[in-house]
Amino acid sequence: MPLRLNEKQQRVEELARLARTAQAAIALDYRGMDVGQMTNLRQTARSQGVYLKVVRNTLAKRALAETDYACLDEILTGPVLLALALRDPAEAARVIRQFVGEDQPLKVRGLALGRRLLPASDLVRLAELPSASEAVARLMATLQAPVSRLVGTLTAPTAKLVRTLAALRDQKARAGA
């Protein structure tokens, strides 16, 4: 059943709105996926904050034209499933990586990150990036390490003196007993 003009406009506006706030976009070829596989992919994506939508190429090109993902224009041919990472750019890549493989018919056509079109082979590199919270935790650990070592170095002589005095006390207690 063909879409009416106002339905097409609504879909274009919705996709454009989401694309303006998205962190990354991935174009996928979903031919050969059965309903169960597609349902599983959609549920996993939804739980991870990834927007998945099968969109007509002409509508997708119009929606993405004024966004950072206009570079996807050249690979939007044939049946395309668009994945938009709404929270974390690596999150969409992690979800898609689970469903791309020898036993899955899902294939990556390309991905866009920061106005750049990246080849499908960069999916694994993007998926291995740490999340924002992991990156902050690593940074905090790196910043905290020198301070912790300094505190350890400053308290070491005092701790050694206390242990030495305790050993002397124990030795005198054994000698007196």
QUIHUQUI-V24721 format. One record per helix or strand. SS is the DSSP state (h for helix, s for strand). FROM is the first residue (numbers start at 0). LEN is the number of residues. If there is no record, write none. Layout:
# QUIHUQUI-V24721
ss/from/len
SS/FROM/LEN
SS/FROM/LEN
This chain:
# QUIHUQUI-V24721
ss/from/len
h/4/17
s/23/6
h/34/13
s/49/5
h/56/8
h/69/6
s/80/5
h/88/11
s/99/2
s/103/2
s/106/7
s/115/3
h/119/8
h/131/45
